[in-house]
Amino acid sequence: MPLWLASLISPQRLFGLLRRSRWLLLGIVLVYAFQLPGPALLDAWAWGPSQPGVVAGAVQAWRLATMLLLIDLLVLRLPAVTLLSGLFALLSPLNGLGLPAERLAVRLGLTLHALAQPARRGLPSFSLAAVAASASDLPASLTVQRYRWHARDSVSLLAVLIGVVWLWHA
């Protein structure tokens, strides 16, 4: 989904997401701009950013912004129980390696719940007081439900795999 289409759905969320990730996106553009070889962006700068670097950095920043927005839309559209059961289903093959899939899914669910809570006013997000305040907002229990695997799930998974392989080779 292009960013402009998602901005029609919820422009405030889009601009808030881009505002929160602006330094990451700028850092990606700058790293690519100064690390990729090629002709200089401005002829007066011998050690300045390169034209291919700026273009490649902008493309990567666009991809990251699109991915962040799609993840944000996914987390917002799915109820927490459904998201947890999906995480559990994806992590369940790790049971064979001795990793507890249910515990991992619950921890990811708690992390997503904590990230969805707005920051408290007056507290820096990295302070111990902010961590303690956000920990008090966590739910007392989470439920992981198991849903049956249907034929449409297999078709959807196959379609996604075909799309990924097609994009990989394109």
Secondary structure, 3 states (H helix, E strand, C coil): CCHHHHHHHCHHHHHHHHHHCHHHHHHHHHHHHHHCCCCECCCCCCCCCEHHHHHHHHHHHHHHHHHHHHHHHHHHHCCHHHHHHHHHHHHHHHHHHCCCHHHHHHHHHHHHHHHHCCCCCCCCCCCHHHHHHHHCCCCCCCCCCCCCCCHHHHHHHHHHHHHHHHHHHC
